[in-house]
Amino acid sequence: MGIDCLKCINSACCKLVIEVDKEEYDSSVKSVKKHLVKRTDEFIKRFPKLESKINHFDEMYKDNFATLEKSDDGLCVLLDRKTMLCSVYEDRPKCCKDYTTNRCSKIRECIN
């Protein structure tokens, strides 16, 4: 059973925090990668004195290496606001590809 995104009333999945591991980050296409924020970069912004240890932090964050940016409205930056469809559907992150209708309905219950 697929998800009919055009019938979605609240873009529940597009409000989630999307994380990718280092392998997926490295293999992401440019149109997606430019919207991924590396956790190490955020950490170094807060603690610039630790920049010399960047490789250590990249390894530490390898399983949740980066997060996808959100727009000011709280929705995914890759969501086309006119069509309410993913603008990089074929290249979307793995967790988006793995998203199921069951999860969608449960999230809708939680946020409504």
Jmol script that loads the backbone (N, CA, C; Angstrom):
load data "model"
ATOM      1  N   MET A   1       0.848  -1.187   0.000  1.00  0.00           N
ATOM      2  CA  MET A   1       0.000   0.000   0.000  1.00  0.00           C
ATOM      3  C   MET A   1       0.885   1.239   0.000  1.00  0.00           C
ATOM      4  N   GLY A   2       0.740   2.073  -1.012  1.00  0.00           N
ATOM      5  CA  GLY A   2       1.567   3.268  -1.125  1.00  0.00           C
ATOM      6  C   GLY A   2       0.952   4.454  -0.414  1.00  0.00           C
ATOM      7  N   ILE A   3       1.716   5.500  -0.352  1.00  0.00           N
ATOM      8  CA  ILE A   3       1.250   6.732   0.273  1.00  0.00           C
ATOM      9  C   ILE A   3       0.816   7.685  -0.824  1.00  0.00           C
ATOM     10  N   ASP A   4      -0.365   8.253  -0.709  1.00  0.00           N
ATOM     11  CA  ASP A   4      -0.823   9.249  -1.666  1.00  0.00           C
ATOM     12  C   ASP A   4      -0.546  10.617  -1.059  1.00  0.00           C
ATOM     13  N   CYS A   5       0.623  11.149  -1.386  1.00  0.00           N
ATOM     14  CA  CYS A   5       1.066  12.416  -0.800  1.00  0.00           C
ATOM     15  C   CYS A   5       0.131  13.577  -1.150  1.00  0.00           C
ATOM     16  N   LEU A   6      -0.562  13.486  -2.277  1.00  0.00           N
ATOM     17  CA  LEU A   6      -1.462  14.567  -2.666  1.00  0.00           C
ATOM     18  C   LEU A   6      -2.684  14.659  -1.754  1.00  0.00           C
ATOM     19  N   LYS A   7      -2.989  13.568  -1.036  1.00  0.00           N
ATOM     20  CA  LYS A   7      -4.127  13.584  -0.119  1.00  0.00           C
ATOM     21  C   LYS A   7      -3.707  13.942   1.301  1.00  0.00           C
ATOM     22  N   CYS A   8      -2.424  14.183   1.506  1.00  0.00           N
ATOM     23  CA  CYS A   8      -1.928  14.492   2.844  1.00  0.00           C
ATOM     24  C   CYS A   8      -2.455  15.859   3.271  1.00  0.00           C
ATOM     25  N   ILE A   9      -2.978  15.910   4.478  1.00  0.00           N
ATOM     26  CA  ILE A   9      -3.541  17.170   4.953  1.00  0.00           C
ATOM     27  C   ILE A   9      -2.574  17.984   5.805  1.00  0.00           C
ATOM     28  N   ASN A  10      -1.436  17.380   6.168  1.00  0.00           N
ATOM     29  CA  ASN A  10      -0.534  18.137   7.039  1.00  0.00           C
ATOM     30  C   ASN A  10       0.947  17.874   6.805  1.00  0.00           C
ATOM     31  N   SER A  11       1.307  17.220   5.751  1.00  0.00           N
ATOM     32  CA  SER A  11       2.714  16.944   5.428  1.00  0.00           C
ATOM     33  C   SER A  11       3.474  16.419   6.634  1.00  0.00           C
ATOM     34  N   ALA A  12       2.895  15.448   7.310  1.00  0.00           N
ATOM     35  CA  ALA A  12       3.478  14.924   8.545  1.00  0.00           C
ATOM     36  C   ALA A  12       4.908  14.444   8.355  1.00  0.00           C
ATOM     37  N   CYS A  13       5.152  13.672   7.317  1.00  0.00           N
ATOM     38  CA  CYS A  13       6.500  13.131   7.125  1.00  0.00           C
ATOM     39  C   CYS A  13       7.499  14.229   6.816  1.00  0.00           C
ATOM     40  N   CYS A  14       7.065  15.292   6.213  1.00  0.00           N
ATOM     41  CA  CYS A  14       7.964  16.384   5.848  1.00  0.00           C
ATOM     42  C   CYS A  14       8.294  17.287   7.034  1.00  0.00           C
ATOM     43  N   LYS A  15       7.739  16.959   8.212  1.00  0.00           N
ATOM     44  CA  LYS A  15       8.042  17.703   9.432  1.00  0.00           C
ATOM     45  C   LYS A  15       9.043  16.965  10.315  1.00  0.00           C
ATOM     46  N   LEU A  16       9.350  15.728   9.950  1.00  0.00           N
ATOM     47  CA  LEU A  16      10.257  14.919  10.757  1.00  0.00           C
ATOM     48  C   LEU A  16      11.705  15.371  10.618  1.00  0.00           C
ATOM     49  N   VAL A  17      12.522  15.052  11.612  1.00  0.00           N
ATOM     50  CA  VAL A  17      13.956  15.270  11.506  1.00  0.00           C
ATOM     51  C   VAL A  17      14.507  14.137  10.643  1.00  0.00           C
ATOM     52  N   ILE A  18      15.156  14.506   9.560  1.00  0.00           N
ATOM     53  CA  ILE A  18      15.713  13.521   8.641  1.00  0.00           C
ATOM     54  C   ILE A  18      17.217  13.456   8.867  1.00  0.00           C
ATOM     55  N   GLU A  19      17.686  12.284   9.274  1.00  0.00           N
ATOM     56  CA  GLU A  19      19.110  12.067   9.511  1.00  0.00           C
ATOM     57  C   GLU A  19      19.657  11.095   8.472  1.00  0.00           C
ATOM     58  N   VAL A  20      20.904  11.322   8.086  1.00  0.00           N
ATOM     59  CA  VAL A  20      21.582  10.396   7.198  1.00  0.00           C
ATOM     60  C   VAL A  20      22.919  10.014   7.814  1.00  0.00           C
ATOM     61  N   ASP A  21      23.363   8.797   7.527  1.00  0.00           N
ATOM     62  CA  ASP A  21      24.672   8.375   8.024  1.00  0.00           C
ATOM     63  C   ASP A  21      25.756   8.881   7.065  1.00  0.00           C
ATOM     64  N   LYS A  22      27.000   8.684   7.446  1.00  0.00           N
ATOM     65  CA  LYS A  22      28.114   9.207   6.656  1.00  0.00           C
ATOM     66  C   LYS A  22      28.134   8.618   5.248  1.00  0.00           C
ATOM     67  N   GLU A  23      27.869   7.346   5.131  1.00  0.00           N
ATOM     68  CA  GLU A  23      27.872   6.698   3.813  1.00  0.00           C
ATOM     69  C   GLU A  23      26.831   7.336   2.892  1.00  0.00           C
ATOM     70  N   GLU A  24      25.632   7.547   3.412  1.00  0.00           N
ATOM     71  CA  GLU A  24      24.589   8.159   2.590  1.00  0.00           C
ATOM     72  C   GLU A  24      24.931   9.619   2.282  1.00  0.00           C
ATOM     73  N   TYR A  25      25.493  10.320   3.244  1.00  0.00           N
ATOM     74  CA  TYR A  25      25.916  11.706   3.016  1.00  0.00           C
ATOM     75  C   TYR A  25      26.912  11.766   1.859  1.00  0.00           C
ATOM     76  N   ASP A  26      27.912  10.903   1.919  1.00  0.00           N
ATOM     77  CA  ASP A  26      28.957  10.891   0.893  1.00  0.00           C
ATOM     78  C   ASP A  26      28.411  10.552  -0.487  1.00  0.00           C
ATOM     79  N   SER A  27      27.356   9.747  -0.551  1.00  0.00           N
ATOM     80  CA  SER A  27      26.812   9.336  -1.843  1.00  0.00           C
ATOM     81  C   SER A  27      25.613  10.182  -2.299  1.00  0.00           C
ATOM     82  N   SER A  28      25.229  11.166  -1.512  1.00  0.00           N
ATOM     83  CA  SER A  28      24.082  12.009  -1.868  1.00  0.00           C
ATOM     84  C   SER A  28      24.393  12.872  -3.087  1.00  0.00           C
ATOM     85  N   VAL A  29      23.371  13.087  -3.896  1.00  0.00           N
ATOM     86  CA  VAL A  29      23.527  13.964  -5.052  1.00  0.00           C
ATOM     87  C   VAL A  29      23.614  15.415  -4.575  1.00  0.00           C
ATOM     88  N   LYS A  30      24.181  16.249  -5.408  1.00  0.00           N
ATOM     89  CA  LYS A  30      24.443  17.645  -5.054  1.00  0.00           C
ATOM     90  C   LYS A  30      23.182  18.389  -4.603  1.00  0.00           C
ATOM     91  N   SER A  31      22.062  18.132  -5.282  1.00  0.00           N
ATOM     92  CA  SER A  31      20.821  18.845  -4.950  1.00  0.00           C
ATOM     93  C   SER A  31      20.307  18.513  -3.552  1.00  0.00           C
ATOM     94  N   VAL A  32      20.670  17.352  -3.036  1.00  0.00           N
ATOM     95  CA  VAL A  32      20.298  16.962  -1.674  1.00  0.00           C
ATOM     96  C   VAL A  32      21.397  17.383  -0.696  1.00  0.00           C
ATOM     97  N   LYS A  33      22.636  17.088  -1.053  1.00  0.00           N
ATOM     98  CA  LYS A  33      23.764  17.342  -0.145  1.00  0.00           C
ATOM     99  C   LYS A  33      23.858  18.804   0.289  1.00  0.00           C
ATOM    100  N   LYS A  34      23.507  19.727  -0.596  1.00  0.00           N
ATOM    101  CA  LYS A  34      23.613  21.146  -0.236  1.00  0.00           C
ATOM    102  C   LYS A  34      22.642  21.531   0.893  1.00  0.00           C
ATOM    103  N   HIS A  35      21.672  20.670   1.165  1.00  0.00           N
ATOM    104  CA  HIS A  35      20.710  20.931   2.241  1.00  0.00           C
ATOM    105  C   HIS A  35      20.947  20.062   3.477  1.00  0.00           C
ATOM    106  N   LEU A  36      22.023  19.296   3.463  1.00  0.00           N
ATOM    107  CA  LEU A  36      22.370  18.474   4.618  1.00  0.00           C
ATOM    108  C   LEU A  36      23.365  19.222   5.497  1.00  0.00           C
ATOM    109  N   VAL A  37      23.083  19.268   6.779  1.00  0.00           N
ATOM    110  CA  VAL A  37      23.944  19.960   7.730  1.00  0.00           C
ATOM    111  C   VAL A  37      24.693  18.913   8.542  1.00  0.00           C
ATOM    112  N   LYS A  38      26.013  18.912   8.399  1.00  0.00           N
ATOM    113  CA  LYS A  38      26.830  17.944   9.131  1.00  0.00           C
ATOM    114  C   LYS A  38      26.814  18.276  10.627  1.00  0.00           C
ATOM    115  N   ARG A  39      26.615  17.270  11.440  1.00  0.00           N
ATOM    116  CA  ARG A  39      26.620  17.459  12.898  1.00  0.00           C
ATOM    117  C   ARG A  39      27.969  17.994  13.373  1.00  0.00           C
ATOM    118  N   THR A  40      29.045  17.533  12.743  1.00  0.00           N
ATOM    119  CA  THR A  40      30.374  18.005  13.119  1.00  0.00           C
ATOM    120  C   THR A  40      30.489  19.507  12.899  1.00  0.00           C
ATOM    121  N   ASP A  41      29.969  20.003  11.800  1.00  0.00           N
ATOM    122  CA  ASP A  41      30.027  21.442  11.528  1.00  0.00           C
ATOM    123  C   ASP A  41      29.283  22.231  12.597  1.00  0.00           C
ATOM    124  N   GLU A  42      28.119  21.732  12.987  1.00  0.00           N
ATOM    125  CA  GLU A  42      27.350  22.391  14.048  1.00  0.00           C
ATOM    126  C   GLU A  42      28.122  22.361  15.375  1.00  0.00           C
ATOM    127  N   PHE A  43      28.755  21.247  15.662  1.00  0.00           N
ATOM    128  CA  PHE A  43      29.525  21.096  16.897  1.00  0.00           C
ATOM    129  C   PHE A  43      30.714  22.061  16.908  1.00  0.00           C
ATOM    130  N   ILE A  44      31.415  22.154  15.803  1.00  0.00           N
ATOM    131  CA  ILE A  44      32.584  23.030  15.716  1.00  0.00           C
ATOM    132  C   ILE A  44      32.176  24.498  15.813  1.00  0.00           C
ATOM    133  N   LYS A  45      31.007  24.855  15.308  1.00  0.00           N
ATOM    134  CA  LYS A  45      30.509  26.230  15.465  1.00  0.00           C
ATOM    135  C   LYS A  45      30.387  26.579  16.942  1.00  0.00           C
ATOM    136  N   ARG A  46      29.914  25.616  17.717  1.00  0.00           N
ATOM    137  CA  ARG A  46      29.730  25.848  19.157  1.00  0.00           C
ATOM    138  C   ARG A  46      31.047  25.783  19.923  1.00  0.00           C
ATOM    139  N   PHE A  47      31.975  24.946  19.447  1.00  0.00           N
ATOM    140  CA  PHE A  47      33.252  24.737  20.138  1.00  0.00           C
ATOM    141  C   PHE A  47      34.415  24.841  19.149  1.00  0.00           C
ATOM    142  N   PRO A  48      34.692  26.055  18.648  1.00  0.00           N
ATOM    143  CA  PRO A  48      35.713  26.223  17.614  1.00  0.00           C
ATOM    144  C   PRO A  48      37.112  25.770  18.022  1.00  0.00           C
ATOM    145  N   LYS A  49      37.394  25.742  19.286  1.00  0.00           N
ATOM    146  CA  LYS A  49      38.714  25.318  19.754  1.00  0.00           C
ATOM    147  C   LYS A  49      38.976  23.839  19.451  1.00  0.00           C
ATOM    148  N   LEU A  50      37.942  23.084  19.161  1.00  0.00           N
ATOM    149  CA  LEU A  50      38.088  21.652  18.909  1.00  0.00           C
ATOM    150  C   LEU A  50      38.172  21.306  17.415  1.00  0.00           C
ATOM    151  N   GLU A  51      38.338  22.319  16.580  1.00  0.00           N
ATOM    152  CA  GLU A  51      38.369  22.082  15.139  1.00  0.00           C
ATOM    153  C   GLU A  51      39.470  21.112  14.715  1.00  0.00           C
ATOM    154  N   SER A  52      40.556  21.072  15.433  1.00  0.00           N
ATOM    155  CA  SER A  52      41.651  20.150  15.093  1.00  0.00           C
ATOM    156  C   SER A  52      41.240  18.687  15.280  1.00  0.00           C
ATOM    157  N   LYS A  53      40.160  18.447  15.990  1.00  0.00           N
ATOM    158  CA  LYS A  53      39.661  17.084  16.251  1.00  0.00           C
ATOM    159  C   LYS A  53      38.504  16.706  15.322  1.00  0.00           C
ATOM    160  N   ILE A  54      38.359  17.417  14.217  1.00  0.00           N
ATOM    161  CA  ILE A  54      37.196  17.219  13.343  1.00  0.00           C
ATOM    162  C   ILE A  54      37.048  15.771  12.873  1.00  0.00           C
ATOM    163  N   ASN A  55      38.145  15.096  12.577  1.00  0.00           N
ATOM    164  CA  ASN A  55      38.046  13.697  12.131  1.00  0.00           C
ATOM    165  C   ASN A  55      37.479  12.799  13.224  1.00  0.00           C
ATOM    166  N   HIS A  56      37.826  13.106  14.463  1.00  0.00           N
ATOM    167  CA  HIS A  56      37.284  12.345  15.593  1.00  0.00           C
ATOM    168  C   HIS A  56      35.763  12.500  15.659  1.00  0.00           C
ATOM    169  N   PHE A  57      35.276  13.726  15.483  1.00  0.00           N
ATOM    170  CA  PHE A  57      33.837  13.968  15.558  1.00  0.00           C
ATOM    171  C   PHE A  57      33.105  13.391  14.350  1.00  0.00           C
ATOM    172  N   ASP A  58      33.723  13.451  13.173  1.00  0.00           N
ATOM    173  CA  ASP A  58      33.112  12.816  12.002  1.00  0.00           C
ATOM    174  C   ASP A  58      32.904  11.323  12.255  1.00  0.00           C
ATOM    175  N   GLU A  59      33.864  10.690  12.885  1.00  0.00           N
ATOM    176  CA  GLU A  59      33.743   9.259  13.209  1.00  0.00           C
ATOM    177  C   GLU A  59      32.673   9.044  14.290  1.00  0.00           C
ATOM    178  N   MET A  60      32.651   9.922  15.264  1.00  0.00           N
ATOM    179  CA  MET A  60      31.690   9.800  16.360  1.00  0.00           C
ATOM    180  C   MET A  60      30.250   9.920  15.841  1.00  0.00           C
ATOM    181  N   TYR A  61      30.049  10.784  14.844  1.00  0.00           N
ATOM    182  CA  TYR A  61      28.711  11.021  14.295  1.00  0.00           C
ATOM    183  C   TYR A  61      28.428  10.214  13.031  1.00  0.00           C
ATOM    184  N   LYS A  62      29.197   9.172  12.738  1.00  0.00           N
ATOM    185  CA  LYS A  62      29.056   8.470  11.458  1.00  0.00           C
ATOM    186  C   LYS A  62      27.667   7.871  11.238  1.00  0.00           C
ATOM    187  N   ASP A  63      26.964   7.493  12.312  1.00  0.00           N
ATOM    188  CA  ASP A  63      25.636   6.886  12.161  1.00  0.00           C
ATOM    189  C   ASP A  63      24.515   7.915  12.026  1.00  0.00           C
ATOM    190  N   ASN A  64      24.727   9.108  12.523  1.00  0.00           N
ATOM    191  CA  ASN A  64      23.772  10.209  12.360  1.00  0.00           C
ATOM    192  C   ASN A  64      24.576  11.441  11.938  1.00  0.00           C
ATOM    193  N   PHE A  65      25.204  11.323  10.790  1.00  0.00           N
ATOM    194  CA  PHE A  65      26.221  12.245  10.304  1.00  0.00           C
ATOM    195  C   PHE A  65      25.687  13.640   9.988  1.00  0.00           C
ATOM    196  N   ALA A  66      24.485  13.701   9.410  1.00  0.00           N
ATOM    197  CA  ALA A  66      23.938  14.997   8.994  1.00  0.00           C
ATOM    198  C   ALA A  66      22.423  14.973   9.085  1.00  0.00           C
ATOM    199  N   THR A  67      21.856  16.164   9.142  1.00  0.00           N
ATOM    200  CA  THR A  67      20.400  16.315   9.154  1.00  0.00           C
ATOM    201  C   THR A  67      19.983  17.190   7.977  1.00  0.00           C
ATOM    202  N   LEU A  68      18.791  16.949   7.493  1.00  0.00           N
ATOM    203  CA  LEU A  68      18.250  17.731   6.392  1.00  0.00           C
ATOM    204  C   LEU A  68      17.656  19.019   6.946  1.00  0.00           C
ATOM    205  N   GLU A  69      17.953  20.125   6.291  1.00  0.00           N
ATOM    206  CA  GLU A  69      17.444  21.428   6.733  1.00  0.00           C
ATOM    207  C   GLU A  69      15.920  21.486   6.657  1.00  0.00           C
ATOM    208  N   LYS A  70      15.364  22.363   7.470  1.00  0.00           N
ATOM    209  CA  LYS A  70      13.933  22.671   7.425  1.00  0.00           C
ATOM    210  C   LYS A  70      13.768  24.126   6.994  1.00  0.00           C
ATOM    211  N   SER A  71      12.671  24.425   6.364  1.00  0.00           N
ATOM    212  CA  SER A  71      12.354  25.805   6.011  1.00  0.00           C
ATOM    213  C   SER A  71      11.766  26.506   7.229  1.00  0.00           C
ATOM    214  N   ASP A  72      11.569  27.795   7.115  1.00  0.00           N
ATOM    215  CA  ASP A  72      11.004  28.563   8.229  1.00  0.00           C
ATOM    216  C   ASP A  72       9.630  28.063   8.653  1.00  0.00           C
ATOM    217  N   ASP A  73       8.899  27.419   7.743  1.00  0.00           N
ATOM    218  CA  ASP A  73       7.573  26.898   8.070  1.00  0.00           C
ATOM    219  C   ASP A  73       7.635  25.531   8.750  1.00  0.00           C
ATOM    220  N   GLY A  74       8.852  25.019   8.966  1.00  0.00           N
ATOM    221  CA  GLY A  74       9.018  23.738   9.648  1.00  0.00           C
ATOM    222  C   GLY A  74       8.960  22.527   8.736  1.00  0.00           C
ATOM    223  N   LEU A  75       8.744  22.752   7.460  1.00  0.00           N
ATOM    224  CA  LEU A  75       8.676  21.654   6.498  1.00  0.00           C
ATOM    225  C   LEU A  75      10.029  21.448   5.827  1.00  0.00           C
ATOM    226  N   CYS A  76      10.210  20.284   5.260  1.00  0.00           N
ATOM    227  CA  CYS A  76      11.427  19.933   4.545  1.00  0.00           C
ATOM    228  C   CYS A  76      11.722  20.962   3.454  1.00  0.00           C
ATOM    229  N   VAL A  77      12.989  21.348   3.313  1.00  0.00           N
ATOM    230  CA  VAL A  77      13.372  22.314   2.284  1.00  0.00           C
ATOM    231  C   VAL A  77      13.199  21.748   0.871  1.00  0.00           C
ATOM    232  N   LEU A  78      13.117  20.438   0.757  1.00  0.00           N
ATOM    233  CA  LEU A  78      12.995  19.802  -0.551  1.00  0.00           C
ATOM    234  C   LEU A  78      11.540  19.616  -0.991  1.00  0.00           C
ATOM    235  N   LEU A  79      10.603  20.016  -0.152  1.00  0.00           N
ATOM    236  CA  LEU A  79       9.183  19.896  -0.486  1.00  0.00           C
ATOM    237  C   LEU A  79       8.765  21.069  -1.363  1.00  0.00           C
ATOM    238  N   ASP A  80       8.239  20.768  -2.539  1.00  0.00           N
ATOM    239  CA  ASP A  80       7.743  21.799  -3.443  1.00  0.00           C
ATOM    240  C   ASP A  80       6.416  22.301  -2.884  1.00  0.00           C
ATOM    241  N   ARG A  81       6.359  23.552  -2.477  1.00  0.00           N
ATOM    242  CA  ARG A  81       5.168  24.096  -1.814  1.00  0.00           C
ATOM    243  C   ARG A  81       3.974  24.211  -2.751  1.00  0.00           C
ATOM    244  N   LYS A  82       4.199  24.289  -4.057  1.00  0.00           N
ATOM    245  CA  LYS A  82       3.073  24.392  -4.991  1.00  0.00           C
ATOM    246  C   LYS A  82       2.395  23.046  -5.191  1.00  0.00           C
ATOM    247  N   THR A  83       3.187  21.999  -5.361  1.00  0.00           N
ATOM    248  CA  THR A  83       2.625  20.674  -5.617  1.00  0.00           C
ATOM    249  C   THR A  83       2.525  19.827  -4.357  1.00  0.00           C
ATOM    250  N   MET A  84       3.242  20.224  -3.314  1.00  0.00           N
ATOM    251  CA  MET A  84       3.365  19.471  -2.056  1.00  0.00           C
ATOM    252  C   MET A  84       3.947  18.079  -2.302  1.00  0.00           C
ATOM    253  N   LEU A  85       4.836  17.990  -3.287  1.00  0.00           N
ATOM    254  CA  LEU A  85       5.557  16.759  -3.589  1.00  0.00           C
ATOM    255  C   LEU A  85       7.050  16.996  -3.404  1.00  0.00           C
ATOM    256  N   CYS A  86       7.779  15.934  -3.196  1.00  0.00           N
ATOM    257  CA  CYS A  86       9.224  16.008  -3.027  1.00  0.00           C
ATOM    258  C   CYS A  86       9.873  16.454  -4.334  1.00  0.00           C
ATOM    259  N   SER A  87      10.719  17.467  -4.251  1.00  0.00           N
ATOM    260  CA  SER A  87      11.363  18.001  -5.453  1.00  0.00           C
ATOM    261  C   SER A  87      12.548  17.160  -5.913  1.00  0.00           C
ATOM    262  N   VAL A  88      12.985  16.223  -5.066  1.00  0.00           N
ATOM    263  CA  VAL A  88      14.113  15.342  -5.415  1.00  0.00           C
ATOM    264  C   VAL A  88      13.702  13.889  -5.184  1.00  0.00           C
ATOM    265  N   TYR A  89      12.471  13.564  -5.535  1.00  0.00           N
ATOM    266  CA  TYR A  89      11.874  12.278  -5.193  1.00  0.00           C
ATOM    267  C   TYR A  89      12.788  11.093  -5.486  1.00  0.00           C
ATOM    268  N   GLU A  90      13.363  11.028  -6.653  1.00  0.00           N
ATOM    269  CA  GLU A  90      14.215   9.889  -7.023  1.00  0.00           C
ATOM    270  C   GLU A  90      15.491   9.829  -6.195  1.00  0.00           C
ATOM    271  N   ASP A  91      15.947  10.968  -5.691  1.00  0.00           N
ATOM    272  CA  ASP A  91      17.207  11.048  -4.948  1.00  0.00           C
ATOM    273  C   ASP A  91      17.005  11.327  -3.459  1.00  0.00           C
ATOM    274  N   ARG A  92      15.784  11.203  -2.982  1.00  0.00           N
ATOM    275  CA  ARG A  92      15.482  11.520  -1.582  1.00  0.00           C
ATOM    276  C   ARG A  92      16.256  10.590  -0.636  1.00  0.00           C
ATOM    277  N   PRO A  93      16.458  11.028   0.611  1.00  0.00           N
ATOM    278  CA  PRO A  93      17.173  10.196   1.590  1.00  0.00           C
ATOM    279  C   PRO A  93      16.484   8.861   1.836  1.00  0.00           C
ATOM    280  N   LYS A  94      17.266   7.901   2.279  1.00  0.00           N
ATOM    281  CA  LYS A  94      16.789   6.538   2.512  1.00  0.00           C
ATOM    282  C   LYS A  94      15.607   6.503   3.476  1.00  0.00           C
ATOM    283  N   CYS A  95      15.676   7.274   4.558  1.00  0.00           N
ATOM    284  CA  CYS A  95      14.566   7.219   5.523  1.00  0.00           C
ATOM    285  C   CYS A  95      13.269   7.727   4.898  1.00  0.00           C
ATOM    286  N   CYS A  96      13.355   8.607   3.923  1.00  0.00           N
ATOM    287  CA  CYS A  96      12.160   9.042   3.208  1.00  0.00           C
ATOM    288  C   CYS A  96      11.643   7.919   2.318  1.00  0.00           C
ATOM    289  N   LYS A  97      12.561   7.217   1.671  1.00  0.00           N
ATOM    290  CA  LYS A  97      12.168   6.088   0.829  1.00  0.00           C
ATOM    291  C   LYS A  97      11.540   4.976   1.654  1.00  0.00           C
ATOM    292  N   ASP A  98      12.013   4.796   2.878  1.00  0.00           N
ATOM    293  CA  ASP A  98      11.528   3.721   3.748  1.00  0.00           C
ATOM    294  C   ASP A  98      10.256   4.090   4.503  1.00  0.00           C
ATOM    295  N   TYR A  99       9.815   5.316   4.385  1.00  0.00           N
ATOM    296  CA  TYR A  99       8.639   5.787   5.117  1.00  0.00           C
ATOM    297  C   TYR A  99       7.407   4.994   4.683  1.00  0.00           C
ATOM    298  N   THR A 100       6.578   4.601   5.635  1.00  0.00           N
ATOM    299  CA  THR A 100       5.408   3.785   5.307  1.00  0.00           C
ATOM    300  C   THR A 100       4.106   4.478   5.680  1.00  0.00           C
ATOM    301  N   THR A 101       3.048   4.017   5.086  1.00  0.00           N
ATOM    302  CA  THR A 101       1.722   4.562   5.380  1.00  0.00           C
ATOM    303  C   THR A 101       1.397   4.423   6.860  1.00  0.00           C
ATOM    304  N   ASN A 102       1.778   3.298   7.459  1.00  0.00           N
ATOM    305  CA  ASN A 102       1.517   3.080   8.869  1.00  0.00           C
ATOM    306  C   ASN A 102       2.151   4.179   9.719  1.00  0.00           C
ATOM    307  N   ARG A 103       3.399   4.503   9.417  1.00  0.00           N
ATOM    308  CA  ARG A 103       4.060   5.581  10.157  1.00  0.00           C
ATOM    309  C   ARG A 103       3.338   6.897   9.945  1.00  0.00           C
ATOM    310  N   CYS A 104       2.946   7.149   8.713  1.00  0.00           N
ATOM    311  CA  CYS A 104       2.282   8.400   8.398  1.00  0.00           C
ATOM    312  C   CYS A 104       1.006   8.568   9.217  1.00  0.00           C
ATOM    313  N   SER A 105       0.198   7.524   9.273  1.00  0.00           N
ATOM    314  CA  SER A 105      -1.059   7.626  10.033  1.00  0.00           C
ATOM    315  C   SER A 105      -0.787   7.802  11.523  1.00  0.00           C
ATOM    316  N   LYS A 106       0.249   7.159  12.037  1.00  0.00           N
ATOM    317  CA  LYS A 106       0.572   7.301  13.475  1.00  0.00           C
ATOM    318  C   LYS A 106       1.062   8.706  13.772  1.00  0.00           C
ATOM    319  N   ILE A 107       1.856   9.281  12.885  1.00  0.00           N
ATOM    320  CA  ILE A 107       2.333  10.646  13.103  1.00  0.00           C
ATOM    321  C   ILE A 107       1.187  11.627  13.018  1.00  0.00           C
ATOM    322  N   ARG A 108       0.281  11.390  12.076  1.00  0.00           N
ATOM    323  CA  ARG A 108      -0.894  12.277  11.973  1.00  0.00           C
ATOM    324  C   ARG A 108      -1.697  12.251  13.274  1.00  0.00           C
ATOM    325  N   GLU A 109      -1.826  11.072  13.879  1.00  0.00           N
ATOM    326  CA  GLU A 109      -2.538  10.967  15.157  1.00  0.00           C
ATOM    327  C   GLU A 109      -1.844  11.777  16.233  1.00  0.00           C
ATOM    328  N   CYS A 110      -0.525  11.740  16.260  1.00  0.00           N
ATOM    329  CA  CYS A 110       0.235  12.429  17.306  1.00  0.00           C
ATOM    330  C   CYS A 110       0.201  13.940  17.175  1.00  0.00           C
ATOM    331  N   ILE A 111       0.213  14.454  15.945  1.00  0.00           N
ATOM    332  CA  ILE A 111       0.316  15.901  15.784  1.00  0.00           C
ATOM    333  C   ILE A 111      -1.049  16.578  15.630  1.00  0.00           C
ATOM    334  N   ASN A 112      -2.091  15.810  15.514  1.00  0.00           N
ATOM    335  CA  ASN A 112      -3.424  16.424  15.398  1.00  0.00           C
ATOM    336  C   ASN A 112      -4.085  16.530  16.742  1.00  0.00           C
TER     337      ASN A 112
END
end "model"
wireframe off; spacefill off
backbone 0.3
color backbone group
